[in-house]
Amino acid sequence: KEFVSTMRRTAAAFATTTSRSFASGTPTAASSKIDLGWATLESDLTFVPFALPRLRKLEVFASRSGAGHSGARSFARSQAARLRYQNPDAEVMVRMSKEFPRSRLVVELDSGDPLEIDVTAQRASKIAQQLLQAAGVAEEQLEQALAAIDSEEKARAAKEADAKAERIANGGKVPGFQFRASEQPGKRP
């Protein structure tokens, strides 16, 4: 919460610059504001409705490697920031280690009893669904969140497919990267 308010104050400070009025030639407050990207960041953080008023603590445990843990890693990467932003009073932690044999969520609500959810070998959208159901959200919010996550996953998959097609079209080369071999070995081009 404090970080968000600090960012807004900083953005406001940068946005209030002075310029000269064309008519009078005197300095006036600028009518245009400098865009620091706050609106884009905030729209991304609120894209999936994750406001869980009863949530006190959420811990995500996932292994750093292994196929059965990819859904938990994806959930942590894509949704942890949103959960932190939309639930500023809740403690949201992500722990990744090679020693975790299974991925799991530990959810603590206002009741104080921790609920452990095994999420090994599950997709990120299924993990989000289980979290929202455990938190007891309304069916409408659950459907909105799952639709937003699904559209985001489809957009990400389309972007990856486009990048792969571009690499194939370029003969396996990464777009925008050119390697120039030196004429003389050991010398920079």
ChimeraX commands (.cxc) that place a marker at each C-alpha (Angstrom):
marker #1 position 0.00,0.00,0.00 radius 0.5
marker #1 position 2.79,2.38,0.92 radius 0.5
marker #1 position 4.68,1.51,-2.27 radius 0.5
marker #1 position 1.62,2.23,-4.41 radius 0.5
marker #1 position 1.03,5.62,-2.81 radius 0.5
marker #1 position 4.74,6.49,-3.18 radius 0.5
marker #1 position 4.58,5.60,-6.89 radius 0.5
marker #1 position 1.51,7.79,-7.36 radius 0.5
marker #1 position 3.17,10.74,-5.58 radius 0.5
marker #1 position 6.30,10.32,-7.70 radius 0.5
marker #1 position 4.25,10.19,-10.90 radius 0.5
marker #1 position 2.38,13.34,-9.85 radius 0.5
marker #1 position 5.65,15.13,-9.08 radius 0.5
marker #1 position 7.06,14.33,-12.52 radius 0.5
marker #1 position 3.81,15.20,-14.24 radius 0.5
marker #1 position 3.62,18.73,-12.84 radius 0.5
marker #1 position 6.14,20.54,-14.99 radius 0.5
marker #1 position 6.04,24.14,-16.12 radius 0.5
marker #1 position 5.89,25.50,-19.63 radius 0.5
marker #1 position 5.50,28.91,-21.19 radius 0.5
marker #1 position 2.10,30.01,-22.36 radius 0.5
marker #1 position 2.10,30.89,-26.06 radius 0.5
marker #1 position -0.11,33.94,-25.54 radius 0.5
marker #1 position 1.52,35.63,-22.55 radius 0.5
marker #1 position 5.00,34.11,-22.48 radius 0.5
marker #1 position 4.68,33.51,-18.74 radius 0.5
marker #1 position 5.32,30.15,-17.06 radius 0.5
marker #1 position 2.17,28.12,-16.42 radius 0.5
marker #1 position 1.48,24.60,-15.22 radius 0.5
marker #1 position 1.71,22.13,-18.07 radius 0.5
marker #1 position -1.62,20.86,-19.27 radius 0.5
marker #1 position -0.11,17.62,-20.58 radius 0.5
marker #1 position 1.17,15.06,-18.15 radius 0.5
marker #1 position 4.13,12.80,-18.57 radius 0.5
marker #1 position 3.03,9.19,-18.94 radius 0.5
marker #1 position 5.12,6.97,-16.68 radius 0.5
marker #1 position 3.08,3.88,-17.49 radius 0.5
marker #1 position 1.18,3.73,-14.20 radius 0.5
marker #1 position -2.17,3.29,-15.96 radius 0.5
marker #1 position -0.82,0.34,-17.97 radius 0.5
marker #1 position 0.66,-1.28,-14.88 radius 0.5
marker #1 position -2.50,-0.76,-12.86 radius 0.5
marker #1 position -4.71,-2.15,-15.63 radius 0.5
marker #1 position -2.51,-5.25,-15.79 radius 0.5
marker #1 position -2.62,-5.70,-12.01 radius 0.5
marker #1 position -6.42,-5.45,-11.98 radius 0.5
marker #1 position -7.10,-7.42,-15.20 radius 0.5
marker #1 position -7.98,-10.58,-13.25 radius 0.5
marker #1 position -10.38,-9.85,-10.34 radius 0.5
marker #1 position -8.54,-11.33,-7.34 radius 0.5
marker #1 position -9.97,-9.18,-4.54 radius 0.5
marker #1 position -10.35,-11.65,-1.66 radius 0.5
marker #1 position -11.48,-9.76,1.44 radius 0.5
marker #1 position -11.24,-12.81,3.72 radius 0.5
marker #1 position -7.65,-13.67,2.69 radius 0.5
marker #1 position -5.02,-13.19,5.39 radius 0.5
marker #1 position -2.12,-15.24,4.07 radius 0.5
marker #1 position -1.23,-17.16,0.92 radius 0.5
marker #1 position 1.91,-19.22,0.43 radius 0.5
marker #1 position 2.80,-20.82,-2.91 radius 0.5
marker #1 position 5.32,-23.67,-2.74 radius 0.5
marker #1 position 6.73,-24.92,-6.06 radius 0.5
marker #1 position 9.77,-26.74,-7.29 radius 0.5
marker #1 position 12.14,-24.82,-9.56 radius 0.5
marker #1 position 12.24,-27.66,-12.05 radius 0.5
marker #1 position 10.10,-30.56,-13.13 radius 0.5
marker #1 position 7.10,-30.92,-15.40 radius 0.5
marker #1 position 4.62,-31.46,-12.57 radius 0.5
marker #1 position 5.43,-28.05,-11.11 radius 0.5
marker #1 position 5.14,-25.86,-14.20 radius 0.5
marker #1 position 1.54,-24.84,-13.44 radius 0.5
marker #1 position 2.46,-23.65,-9.95 radius 0.5
marker #1 position 5.48,-21.74,-11.29 radius 0.5
marker #1 position 3.31,-20.15,-13.98 radius 0.5
marker #1 position 0.65,-19.23,-11.41 radius 0.5
marker #1 position 3.27,-17.65,-9.15 radius 0.5
marker #1 position 4.83,-15.67,-12.01 radius 0.5
marker #1 position 1.59,-14.41,-13.50 radius 0.5
marker #1 position -0.76,-14.03,-10.53 radius 0.5
marker #1 position 1.27,-13.32,-7.35 radius 0.5
marker #1 position 1.70,-9.61,-8.11 radius 0.5
marker #1 position -2.02,-9.27,-8.81 radius 0.5
marker #1 position -2.90,-11.01,-5.56 radius 0.5
marker #1 position -0.53,-8.72,-3.63 radius 0.5
marker #1 position -1.89,-5.58,-5.29 radius 0.5
marker #1 position -5.58,-6.41,-4.92 radius 0.5
marker #1 position -5.20,-7.73,-1.34 radius 0.5
marker #1 position -2.82,-5.25,0.34 radius 0.5
marker #1 position -3.62,-6.50,3.86 radius 0.5
marker #1 position -2.85,-10.12,2.99 radius 0.5
marker #1 position 0.59,-11.67,3.13 radius 0.5
marker #1 position 1.40,-13.33,-0.22 radius 0.5
marker #1 position 4.61,-15.36,-0.39 radius 0.5
marker #1 position 6.12,-17.48,-3.16 radius 0.5
marker #1 position 8.72,-20.08,-2.28 radius 0.5
marker #1 position 10.56,-22.03,-4.96 radius 0.5
marker #1 position 13.14,-24.68,-4.22 radius 0.5
marker #1 position 14.41,-27.86,-5.83 radius 0.5
marker #1 position 13.63,-29.73,-2.60 radius 0.5
marker #1 position 9.83,-29.43,-2.79 radius 0.5
marker #1 position 8.46,-32.83,-3.83 radius 0.5
marker #1 position 5.03,-31.41,-4.64 radius 0.5
marker #1 position 3.55,-28.01,-5.35 radius 0.5
marker #1 position 0.97,-26.65,-2.97 radius 0.5
marker #1 position -0.89,-23.57,-1.81 radius 0.5
marker #1 position -1.38,-22.78,1.86 radius 0.5
marker #1 position -4.37,-20.45,2.24 radius 0.5
marker #1 position -5.26,-18.78,5.52 radius 0.5
marker #1 position -8.57,-16.93,5.72 radius 0.5
marker #1 position -10.10,-14.82,8.50 radius 0.5
marker #1 position -11.08,-17.98,10.34 radius 0.5
marker #1 position -7.38,-18.59,11.02 radius 0.5
marker #1 position -7.28,-22.24,9.96 radius 0.5
marker #1 position -4.71,-22.86,7.20 radius 0.5
marker #1 position -6.00,-24.82,4.24 radius 0.5
marker #1 position -3.45,-26.75,2.16 radius 0.5
marker #1 position -4.24,-27.36,-1.51 radius 0.5
marker #1 position -2.10,-29.78,-3.53 radius 0.5
marker #1 position -1.58,-28.25,-6.99 radius 0.5
marker #1 position 1.01,-30.62,-8.42 radius 0.5
marker #1 position 0.47,-31.31,-12.15 radius 0.5
marker #1 position -2.27,-28.67,-12.51 radius 0.5
marker #1 position -2.51,-25.74,-14.91 radius 0.5
marker #1 position -2.30,-22.18,-13.60 radius 0.5
marker #1 position -5.98,-21.54,-14.40 radius 0.5
marker #1 position -7.06,-24.59,-12.37 radius 0.5
marker #1 position -4.89,-23.40,-9.45 radius 0.5
marker #1 position -6.56,-19.97,-9.61 radius 0.5
marker #1 position -9.96,-21.62,-9.65 radius 0.5
marker #1 position -9.14,-23.69,-6.55 radius 0.5
marker #1 position -7.81,-20.61,-4.73 radius 0.5
marker #1 position -10.93,-18.58,-5.51 radius 0.5
marker #1 position -13.22,-21.43,-4.46 radius 0.5
marker #1 position -11.28,-21.89,-1.20 radius 0.5
marker #1 position -11.64,-18.16,-0.51 radius 0.5
marker #1 position -15.39,-18.43,-1.04 radius 0.5
marker #1 position -15.83,-15.83,-3.79 radius 0.5
marker #1 position -19.12,-15.36,-5.59 radius 0.5
marker #1 position -19.75,-17.45,-8.71 radius 0.5
marker #1 position -19.81,-14.31,-10.88 radius 0.5
marker #1 position -16.33,-13.21,-9.74 radius 0.5
marker #1 position -15.04,-16.75,-10.23 radius 0.5
marker #1 position -16.31,-16.82,-13.82 radius 0.5
marker #1 position -14.86,-13.35,-14.57 radius 0.5
marker #1 position -11.45,-14.31,-13.19 radius 0.5
marker #1 position -11.31,-17.60,-15.09 radius 0.5
marker #1 position -12.38,-15.91,-18.34 radius 0.5
marker #1 position -9.66,-13.26,-17.91 radius 0.5
marker #1 position -7.00,-15.89,-17.18 radius 0.5
marker #1 position -8.13,-17.97,-20.16 radius 0.5
marker #1 position -7.96,-15.00,-22.54 radius 0.5
marker #1 position -4.53,-14.10,-21.18 radius 0.5
marker #1 position -3.26,-17.67,-21.70 radius 0.5
marker #1 position -4.60,-17.69,-25.28 radius 0.5
marker #1 position -2.89,-14.37,-26.03 radius 0.5
marker #1 position 0.39,-15.65,-24.57 radius 0.5
marker #1 position 0.17,-18.87,-26.62 radius 0.5
marker #1 position -0.53,-16.88,-29.81 radius 0.5
marker #1 position 2.45,-14.62,-29.12 radius 0.5
marker #1 position 4.72,-17.64,-28.58 radius 0.5
marker #1 position 3.44,-19.24,-31.80 radius 0.5
marker #1 position 4.15,-16.03,-33.74 radius 0.5
marker #1 position 7.68,-15.86,-32.31 radius 0.5
marker #1 position 8.28,-19.50,-33.24 radius 0.5
marker #1 position 7.00,-18.93,-36.79 radius 0.5
marker #1 position 9.29,-15.92,-37.12 radius 0.5
marker #1 position 12.30,-17.94,-35.93 radius 0.5
marker #1 position 11.47,-20.68,-38.46 radius 0.5
marker #1 position 11.10,-18.08,-41.22 radius 0.5
marker #1 position 14.51,-16.62,-40.30 radius 0.5
marker #1 position 16.19,-20.00,-40.51 radius 0.5
marker #1 position 16.29,-20.58,-36.76 radius 0.5
marker #1 position 17.83,-17.21,-35.97 radius 0.5
marker #1 position 16.53,-15.00,-33.19 radius 0.5
marker #1 position 14.87,-11.91,-34.71 radius 0.5
marker #1 position 16.81,-8.68,-34.31 radius 0.5
marker #1 position 20.08,-10.43,-33.44 radius 0.5
marker #1 position 22.93,-10.46,-35.91 radius 0.5
marker #1 position 26.18,-12.24,-35.31 radius 0.5
marker #1 position 29.09,-10.87,-37.29 radius 0.5
marker #1 position 32.06,-13.14,-37.53 radius 0.5
marker #1 position 35.39,-11.37,-37.47 radius 0.5
marker #1 position 37.59,-11.49,-40.51 radius 0.5
marker #1 position 40.56,-12.24,-38.29 radius 0.5
marker #1 position 40.31,-14.84,-35.52 radius 0.5
marker #1 position 40.61,-13.35,-32.04 radius 0.5
marker #1 position 39.77,-9.83,-33.21 radius 0.5
marker #1 position 36.52,-8.03,-32.69 radius 0.5
marker #1 position 34.58,-7.05,-35.81 radius 0.5
marker link #1:1,2 radius 0.2
marker link #1:2,3 radius 0.2
marker link #1:3,4 radius 0.2
marker link #1:4,5 radius 0.2
marker link #1:5,6 radius 0.2
marker link #1:6,7 radius 0.2
marker link #1:7,8 radius 0.2
marker link #1:8,9 radius 0.2
marker link #1:9,10 radius 0.2
marker link #1:10,11 radius 0.2
marker link #1:11,12 radius 0.2
marker link #1:12,13 radius 0.2
marker link #1:13,14 radius 0.2
marker link #1:14,15 radius 0.2
marker link #1:15,16 radius 0.2
marker link #1:16,17 radius 0.2
marker link #1:17,18 radius 0.2
marker link #1:18,19 radius 0.2
marker link #1:19,20 radius 0.2
marker link #1:20,21 radius 0.2
marker link #1:21,22 radius 0.2
marker link #1:22,23 radius 0.2
marker link #1:23,24 radius 0.2
marker link #1:24,25 radius 0.2
marker link #1:25,26 radius 0.2
marker link #1:26,27 radius 0.2
marker link #1:27,28 radius 0.2
marker link #1:28,29 radius 0.2
marker link #1:29,30 radius 0.2
marker link #1:30,31 radius 0.2
marker link #1:31,32 radius 0.2
marker link #1:32,33 radius 0.2
marker link #1:33,34 radius 0.2
marker link #1:34,35 radius 0.2
marker link #1:35,36 radius 0.2
marker link #1:36,37 radius 0.2
marker link #1:37,38 radius 0.2
marker link #1:38,39 radius 0.2
marker link #1:39,40 radius 0.2
marker link #1:40,41 radius 0.2
marker link #1:41,42 radius 0.2
marker link #1:42,43 radius 0.2
marker link #1:43,44 radius 0.2
marker link #1:44,45 radius 0.2
marker link #1:45,46 radius 0.2
marker link #1:46,47 radius 0.2
marker link #1:47,48 radius 0.2
marker link #1:48,49 radius 0.2
marker link #1:49,50 radius 0.2
marker link #1:50,51 radius 0.2
marker link #1:51,52 radius 0.2
marker link #1:52,53 radius 0.2
marker link #1:53,54 radius 0.2
marker link #1:54,55 radius 0.2
marker link #1:55,56 radius 0.2
marker link #1:56,57 radius 0.2
marker link #1:57,58 radius 0.2
marker link #1:58,59 radius 0.2
marker link #1:59,60 radius 0.2
marker link #1:60,61 radius 0.2
marker link #1:61,62 radius 0.2
marker link #1:62,63 radius 0.2
marker link #1:63,64 radius 0.2
marker link #1:64,65 radius 0.2
marker link #1:65,66 radius 0.2
marker link #1:66,67 radius 0.2
marker link #1:67,68 radius 0.2
marker link #1:68,69 radius 0.2
marker link #1:69,70 radius 0.2
marker link #1:70,71 radius 0.2
marker link #1:71,72 radius 0.2
marker link #1:72,73 radius 0.2
marker link #1:73,74 radius 0.2
marker link #1:74,75 radius 0.2
marker link #1:75,76 radius 0.2
marker link #1:76,77 radius 0.2
marker link #1:77,78 radius 0.2
marker link #1:78,79 radius 0.2
marker link #1:79,80 radius 0.2
marker link #1:80,81 radius 0.2
marker link #1:81,82 radius 0.2
marker link #1:82,83 radius 0.2
marker link #1:83,84 radius 0.2
marker link #1:84,85 radius 0.2
marker link #1:85,86 radius 0.2
marker link #1:86,87 radius 0.2
marker link #1:87,88 radius 0.2
marker link #1:88,89 radius 0.2
marker link #1:89,90 radius 0.2
marker link #1:90,91 radius 0.2
marker link #1:91,92 radius 0.2
marker link #1:92,93 radius 0.2
marker link #1:93,94 radius 0.2
marker link #1:94,95 radius 0.2
marker link #1:95,96 radius 0.2
marker link #1:96,97 radius 0.2
marker link #1:97,98 radius 0.2
marker link #1:98,99 radius 0.2
marker link #1:99,100 radius 0.2
marker link #1:100,101 radius 0.2
marker link #1:101,102 radius 0.2
marker link #1:102,103 radius 0.2
marker link #1:103,104 radius 0.2
marker link #1:104,105 radius 0.2
marker link #1:105,106 radius 0.2
marker link #1:106,107 radius 0.2
marker link #1:107,108 radius 0.2
marker link #1:108,109 radius 0.2
marker link #1:109,110 radius 0.2
marker link #1:110,111 radius 0.2
marker link #1:111,112 radius 0.2
marker link #1:112,113 radius 0.2
marker link #1:113,114 radius 0.2
marker link #1:114,115 radius 0.2
marker link #1:115,116 radius 0.2
marker link #1:116,117 radius 0.2
marker link #1:117,118 radius 0.2
marker link #1:118,119 radius 0.2
marker link #1:119,120 radius 0.2
marker link #1:120,121 radius 0.2
marker link #1:121,122 radius 0.2
marker link #1:122,123 radius 0.2
marker link #1:123,124 radius 0.2
marker link #1:124,125 radius 0.2
marker link #1:125,126 radius 0.2
marker link #1:126,127 radius 0.2
marker link #1:127,128 radius 0.2
marker link #1:128,129 radius 0.2
marker link #1:129,130 radius 0.2
marker link #1:130,131 radius 0.2
marker link #1:131,132 radius 0.2
marker link #1:132,133 radius 0.2
marker link #1:133,134 radius 0.2
marker link #1:134,135 radius 0.2
marker link #1:135,136 radius 0.2
marker link #1:136,137 radius 0.2
marker link #1:137,138 radius 0.2
marker link #1:138,139 radius 0.2
marker link #1:139,140 radius 0.2
marker link #1:140,141 radius 0.2
marker link #1:141,142 radius 0.2
marker link #1:142,143 radius 0.2
marker link #1:143,144 radius 0.2
marker link #1:144,145 radius 0.2
marker link #1:145,146 radius 0.2
marker link #1:146,147 radius 0.2
marker link #1:147,148 radius 0.2
marker link #1:148,149 radius 0.2
marker link #1:149,150 radius 0.2
marker link #1:150,151 radius 0.2
marker link #1:151,152 radius 0.2
marker link #1:152,153 radius 0.2
marker link #1:153,154 radius 0.2
marker link #1:154,155 radius 0.2
marker link #1:155,156 radius 0.2
marker link #1:156,157 radius 0.2
marker link #1:157,158 radius 0.2
marker link #1:158,159 radius 0.2
marker link #1:159,160 radius 0.2
marker link #1:160,161 radius 0.2
marker link #1:161,162 radius 0.2
marker link #1:162,163 radius 0.2
marker link #1:163,164 radius 0.2
marker link #1:164,165 radius 0.2
marker link #1:165,166 radius 0.2
marker link #1:166,167 radius 0.2
marker link #1:167,168 radius 0.2
marker link #1:168,169 radius 0.2
marker link #1:169,170 radius 0.2
marker link #1:170,171 radius 0.2
marker link #1:171,172 radius 0.2
marker link #1:172,173 radius 0.2
marker link #1:173,174 radius 0.2
marker link #1:174,175 radius 0.2
marker link #1:175,176 radius 0.2
marker link #1:176,177 radius 0.2
marker link #1:177,178 radius 0.2
marker link #1:178,179 radius 0.2
marker link #1:179,180 radius 0.2
marker link #1:180,181 radius 0.2
marker link #1:181,182 radius 0.2
marker link #1:182,183 radius 0.2
marker link #1:183,184 radius 0.2
marker link #1:184,185 radius 0.2
marker link #1:185,186 radius 0.2
marker link #1:186,187 radius 0.2
marker link #1:187,188 radius 0.2
marker link #1:188,189 radius 0.2
view
